[in-house]
Amino acid sequence: MPRDERERLIPTGTCWCGCGREIGLGKFFASGHDKTAEAAYMAVHYEGSVARLLADTGFGPGGRETIQEAALDRGGWDLCPRGCGYAGAPNSVTSHVRKYHQKEH
């Protein structure tokens, strides 16, 4: 399903990791609990292994495409405009360019 057709997620005032903690308006997780929820999900579905996740979802070696290709095509990621091959979220690419290409003109 295209990203813009999915149900909009609404924060509930309770941390989504399952701890039950009340949290501020507009937040899904208490500080750091998004990583707790991510780790729990990975443990339940993929043996706690990113390699297992990629293999099971067709992004491992020999898959239909790499996870980086998918992120660039459908995940909002960008390539470094300086041609070095770095890929990431737009803010990450901007930071990368500042850090590694600031002296290039």
Summary of the structure (lengths in Angstrom):
residues: 105
radius of gyration: 17.7
end to end distance: 41.2
largest distance: 51.4
contacts: 218
relative contact order: 0.07
helix: 42%
strand: 6%
